[in-house]
């Protein structure tokens, strides 16, 4: 790739940044609700070669030139977002996030960038966040001459990148960026939010995770499905907060805030969801419950078209999935592959039935994997297509050769910066 960079730009690259993708083992659609998740970094990822230049421009190329057009942007630039995004907009998310944070927006340095990505796009393995994070660390290095320091920590970068990605319209919760930046080599990662904390989770020696593609694809940033679920959860949080007469319920944006402020456990909250949150309320019914002003404040540009909200099912999934994450971590500690597999199966069934974020291809794939005898199978990532992650026992391998296996993976380390 260095030779390719030199061939294109006529200079040598100065930095190489590698950022993995991630596969979420369990804990889907709950990070933006404030609950912890359990992903691992994978061998597939994004690689950027970068060099500073004394010209007022950023020039970007993708090694897959036939698929991705080159892009040049003159500096200074006031770029602050794009929807739907092109490939280079993900790079600009990371670039803008860094410049705003280190307060150098008025000192934009010229950059040459060559990108190579090995994560299939729209697969649910976080190709977009991997590119945002890689671009952010590259920009930090070009503008400051260093990578991570006591001031600019991995946690700082993960938080910055989660916020920056919202510039292309995705209301994510921070799992992707945290797993891709904070992951230790050889372990999965339990990530909790507010404040961001992570700890390694060592997987049983006989656990092997296989990732397979469903054949269905969806670009979540180009679709409103993802943000619709975010809004439905926010509505459920405010309905519960008001019912429980919790202080500042009108500020609730996450279902975990209901638990934090009420002190109730997940089982109690599941009961409350069933008795208090309407199944499918219309706009008028939600307004009657929380008020027009509060609903307006919750909606995003690409969710204002919604006529009804499946608030009960979404909240039920969220609280149930939060419990499964805790149980899965415990099963890992105990080396209990059977329990891990059961929890993965329950997770998929909830995502399919209560969160409506599976797809025909995913459901077929998961069923075929289960028939083949895997211990557990579930969709991973936002859903509506993309990949399934499957748990098999290394001692008793399951034959999946008739299916579209992308890769088997052991946990990999997070983002790295290398100076040539």
C-alpha positions in Angstrom: 0.0 0.0 0.0 2.9 2.4 0.7 4.1 1.9 -3.0 0.5 2.7 -4.1 0.5 5.9 -2.0 3.8 7.0 -3.5 2.6 6.2 -7.0 -0.6 8.3 -6.6 0.8 11.3 -4.7 4.5 11.3 -5.5 5.5 11.4 -1.8 5.9 8.8 1.0 3.2 8.4 3.6 4.1 9.6 7.2 1.6 7.7 9.3 -0.3 4.4 9.0 -3.5 4.0 11.1 -5.2 0.7 11.4 -8.7 0.4 13.0 -10.5 -2.9 13.4 -14.2 -3.5 12.8 -16.2 -5.1 15.5 -18.7 -7.8 16.0 -21.2 -7.4 18.8 -21.5 -10.7 20.6 -24.6 -9.5 22.6 -26.3 -6.3 23.6 -27.9 -4.9 20.4 -29.7 -1.6 20.2 -29.1 -0.8 23.8 -26.0 1.4 23.8 -28.0 4.5 22.9 -30.3 3.6 25.7 -27.4 3.8 28.2 -26.9 0.1 28.7 -23.6 -1.9 28.5 -22.7 -4.1 25.5 -20.3 -6.9 24.8 -18.4 -6.6 21.4 -15.1 -7.8 20.3 -12.7 -6.2 17.7 -12.2 -8.3 14.6 -9.4 -8.8 12.1 -11.2 -7.0 9.3 -10.8 -3.2 9.4 -9.8 0.1 7.9 -6.2 1.1 7.0 -5.3 4.7 6.2 -1.9 6.0 5.0 -1.6 9.8 5.4 0.9 12.5 4.8 0.9 16.3 5.5 1.3 18.7 2.6 1.9 22.4 2.4 -1.1 23.0 0.2 -4.6 24.1 1.3 -6.5 20.9 0.5 -7.3 17.4 1.6 -7.0 14.8 -1.1 -8.5 11.3 -0.6 -8.3 8.2 -2.6 -9.6 4.7 -2.0 -7.6 1.7 -3.2 -10.9 0.4 -4.8 -10.9 3.3 -7.3 -13.4 1.6 -9.5 -16.0 1.6 -6.7 -15.1 4.9 -4.8 -14.5 8.2 -6.6 -11.5 10.3 -5.5 -12.3 13.4 -3.5 -10.5 16.7 -3.0 -11.6 19.5 -0.6 -10.1 23.0 -0.5 -9.1 24.4 2.9 -10.2 26.1 5.0 -13.5 24.2 4.9 -16.6 24.7 7.0 -17.8 21.1 6.3 -20.1 20.1 9.2 -22.0 17.0 8.0 -23.8 15.2 5.1 -26.9 13.1 4.8 -26.9 10.6 3.1 -23.1 10.4 3.3 -20.6 9.5 0.7 -17.5 7.4 1.6 -15.3 10.5 2.2 -17.9 12.1 4.5 -17.0 9.5 7.1 -13.4 10.6 6.9 -14.5 14.2 7.2 -16.5 13.3 10.4 -13.3 12.2 12.1 -11.4 15.2 10.7 -13.9 17.8 11.9 -14.4 16.1 15.3 -10.7 16.4 16.0 -10.3 20.0 14.8 -13.2 21.1 16.9 -12.0 19.3 19.9 -8.3 20.5 19.8 -9.5 24.0 18.8 -7.6 24.1 15.6 -10.5 24.6 13.2 -8.7 27.8 12.0 -5.4 26.0 11.4 -6.5 23.3 8.9 -3.4 21.5 7.6 -3.3 19.9 4.1 -3.5 16.1 4.0 -3.1 13.3 1.6 -5.0 10.1 2.4 -5.2 6.7 0.9 -7.8 4.3 2.3 -8.2 0.5 2.2 -11.1 -1.2 3.9 -11.6 -4.9 4.4 -15.0 -4.8 6.1 -17.9 -5.4 3.8 -20.0 -2.2 3.8 -23.5 -2.5 5.2 -22.6 -5.8 6.9 -23.3 -4.7 10.5 -19.6 -5.0 11.3 -19.1 -1.2 11.7 -17.2 -0.3 8.6 -18.4 3.3 8.9 -17.2 3.9 12.6 -13.9 2.2 11.8 -13.3 4.8 9.1 -14.4 7.7 11.3 -12.0 6.5 14.1 -9.1 6.0 11.7 -9.6 9.4 10.2 -9.8 11.1 13.6 -6.5 9.5 14.8 -4.8 10.4 11.5 -6.0 14.0 11.8 -4.7 14.2 15.4 -1.3 12.9 14.3 -1.1 15.3 11.4 -2.1 18.4 13.4 -0.2 17.6 16.7 2.6 15.3 15.6 1.6 12.6 18.1 -1.1 10.0 18.8 -2.4 9.1 22.2 -1.1 11.1 25.2 -2.1 11.7 28.8 -4.4 14.4 27.5 -5.6 12.7 24.3 -6.5 9.3 25.6 -8.2 6.4 23.9 -11.3 7.0 26.0 -11.3 10.7 24.8 -11.0 9.6 21.2 -13.8 7.0 21.5 -16.2 9.6 23.0 -15.2 12.2 20.4 -15.8 9.8 17.5 -19.2 8.7 18.8 -20.3 12.4 18.8 -18.6 13.2 15.5 -20.4 10.4 13.6 -23.7 12.1 14.4 -22.7 14.6 11.7 -23.8 12.1 9.1 -27.1 11.5 10.7 -26.6 8.3 12.8 -27.8 8.6 16.5 -25.4 5.8 17.7 -24.6 5.1 21.3 -20.8 4.8 21.3 -20.4 1.0 21.3 -18.7 0.8 17.8 -16.2 3.5 18.5 -15.4 2.2 22.0 -14.8 -1.4 20.9 -12.7 -0.3 17.9 -10.5 2.0 20.0 -10.3 0.4 23.5 -10.2 -3.3 22.7 -7.3 -5.3 24.3 -5.8 -8.1 22.2 -7.2 -11.5 23.0 -10.4 -10.5 24.9 -13.9 -9.2 24.2 -14.9 -6.0 25.9 -17.7 -5.1 28.3 -18.4 -1.5 27.6 -20.6 0.7 29.8 -21.5 4.3 29.2 -22.0 7.6 31.1 -19.2 7.6 32.0 -17.5 5.5 29.4 -15.9 2.4 31.1 -14.6 -0.8 29.6 -13.2 -4.0 31.0 -11.8 -7.1 29.2 -14.0 -10.2 29.2 -12.1 -13.4 28.6 -13.9 -15.9 26.4 -13.9 -19.6 27.2 -11.0 -21.4 25.4 -13.4 -23.6 23.4 -15.6 -20.7 22.2 -15.3 -19.8 18.5 -17.3 -17.1 16.9 -18.1 -17.3 13.2 -19.5 -14.4 11.2 -21.7 -15.1 8.2 -23.4 -12.8 5.7 -27.2 -12.9 5.1 -27.0 -11.5 1.6 -29.2 -8.6 2.7 -27.6 -5.1 3.0 -28.7 -1.8 4.5 -26.9 1.5 4.9 -28.2 2.6 8.3 -27.1 6.2 7.8 -29.2 6.4 4.6 -32.3 4.9 6.2 -34.6 6.2 8.9 -35.2 2.7 10.4 -32.4 3.0 12.9 -33.3 6.5 14.1 -37.0 5.5 14.4 -36.0 2.9 17.0 -34.0 5.5 18.9 -37.1 7.8 19.0 -39.5 5.0 20.1 -37.2 4.2 23.0 -37.0 7.9 24.0 -40.8 8.1 24.0 -41.0 5.0 26.2 -38.5 6.5 28.6 -40.5 9.7 29.0 -43.8 7.8 29.4 -42.2 5.7 32.2 -40.5 8.7 33.8 -43.8 10.6 33.9 -45.8 7.7 35.2 -43.2 7.2 38.0 -43.2 10.9 38.7 -39.4 11.1 38.4 -37.7 14.4 38.5 -36.7 15.9 35.2 -38.4 13.2 33.2 -38.8 15.6 30.3 -35.0 15.5 29.8 -34.9 11.6 29.6 -33.4 10.3 26.3 -32.4 6.9 27.4 -34.3 4.0 29.0 -31.5 3.5 31.6 -32.2 6.9 33.0 -35.6 5.5 34.2 -33.7 2.8 36.1 -31.1 5.1 37.5 -33.6 7.6 38.8 -36.2 5.0 40.0 -33.8 2.4 41.5 -36.0 -0.4 40.0 -34.4 -3.6 38.8 -34.8 -4.8 35.2 -37.5 -7.3 36.1 -39.6 -4.6 37.7 -39.1 -2.4 34.7 -40.2 -5.1 32.3 -43.4 -5.4 34.3 -43.9 -1.6 34.2 -43.3 -1.5 30.4 -46.1 -4.1 29.9 -48.6 -2.2 32.2 -47.8 1.4 31.5 -46.3 1.9 27.9 -49.0 1.7 25.1 -48.4 -1.0 22.5 -48.7 1.2 19.4 -49.6 4.8 20.3 -50.3 7.4 17.5 -48.8 10.9 17.5 -51.9 12.3 19.2 -51.8 9.6 21.9 -48.1 10.3 22.6 -48.9 14.0 22.8 -51.7 13.2 25.3 -49.1 11.3 27.5 -46.0 13.5 27.4 -47.0 16.8 25.6 -46.4 18.1 22.1 -43.4 20.2 23.1 -41.6 17.1 24.5 -42.4 14.9 21.5 -41.1 17.6 19.1 -37.9 17.8 21.1 -37.4 14.0 20.8 -37.9 13.8 17.0 -35.1 14.1 14.5 -35.4 15.3 10.9 -35.8 11.9 9.5 -38.4 10.7 12.0 -40.9 13.5 11.8 -42.9 11.5 9.2 -43.8 8.8 11.8 -47.5 8.3 12.5 -47.2 5.8 15.3 -44.6 4.4 17.7 -44.1 0.8 18.8 -42.9 2.0 22.2 -43.8 -1.0 24.3 -42.0 -3.6 22.2 -38.9 -1.5 21.9 -38.6 -0.9 25.6 -39.3 -4.5 26.4 -36.4 -5.6 24.1 -34.0 -3.0 25.6 -34.5 -4.0 29.3 -34.5 -7.7 28.4 -31.3 -7.4 26.3 -29.6 -5.4 29.2 -30.2 -8.4 31.4 -28.9 -10.8 28.8 -25.6 -8.9 28.5 -25.0 -9.3 32.3 -25.9 -13.0 32.1 -23.6 -13.5 29.1 -20.7 -12.0 30.9 -21.3 -14.3 33.8 -21.6 -17.3 31.5 -18.2 -16.4 29.9 -16.6 -16.3 33.4 -18.1 -19.7 34.1 -17.0 -21.2 30.8 -20.6 -22.1 30.1 -20.9 -22.3 26.3 -24.5 -23.7 26.4 -25.7 -20.7 28.4 -23.9 -18.3 26.1 -25.6 -19.9 23.1 -29.0 -19.8 24.6 -28.7 -16.1 25.4 -27.6 -15.4 21.8 -30.7 -17.2 20.5 -33.0 -15.3 22.9 -31.3 -12.0 21.7 -32.0 -12.7 18.1 -35.6 -13.7 18.8 -36.2 -10.5 20.6 -34.6 -8.4 17.9 -36.8 -10.1 15.3 -40.1 -10.0 17.2 -39.9 -6.9 19.4 -37.4 -4.7 17.6 -38.4 -5.6 14.1 -34.8 -5.1 12.9 -34.1 -8.5 11.3 -34.6 -9.4 7.7 -35.8 -12.4 5.7 -32.2 -13.3 4.8 -31.0 -13.0 8.4 -33.8 -15.1 9.8 -33.2 -17.8 7.2 -29.5 -17.7 7.9 -30.0 -17.9 11.7 -32.4 -20.8 11.3 -30.0 -22.7 9.0 -27.2 -22.2 11.5 -29.3 -23.5 14.4 -30.4 -26.5 12.3 -26.7 -27.2 11.6 -26.2 -27.5 15.4 -24.5 -24.3 16.4 -24.7 -23.4 20.1 -26.2 -19.9 19.4 -26.9 -17.6 16.5 -28.1 -14.0 16.3 -28.0 -11.0 14.0 -25.2 -8.6 14.9 -25.0 -4.8 14.2 -28.0 -2.6 13.5 -29.8 -5.3 11.6 -32.2 -5.1 8.6 -29.6 -7.2 6.8 -25.9 -7.7 7.2 -24.4 -10.4 9.3 -25.1 -13.1 11.9 -22.6 -14.1 14.6 -22.6 -17.7 15.6 -21.1 -19.5 18.6 -19.6 -23.0 18.0 -17.6 -25.3 20.3 -14.0 -25.8 19.0 -14.1 -29.3 20.4 -17.2 -30.2 18.4 -17.0 -28.1 15.2 -20.2 -27.5 13.3 -20.1 -27.8 9.5 -21.2 -24.4 8.1 -19.5 -24.8 4.7 -22.8 -24.7 2.8 -23.4 -21.1 4.1 -21.8 -17.8 3.3 -19.1 -17.7 6.0 -17.2 -14.4 6.0 -14.6 -15.3 8.7 -13.8 -16.8 12.1 -12.3 -14.4 14.5 -10.4 -14.3 17.8 -10.6 -10.9 19.6 -8.2 -8.3 18.1 -6.7 -5.2 19.5 -8.0 -1.7 19.0 -6.8 1.1 16.7 -3.1 1.6 16.2 -0.9 4.4 14.9 2.5 3.8 13.3 4.9 6.5 12.1 7.1 5.5 9.2 
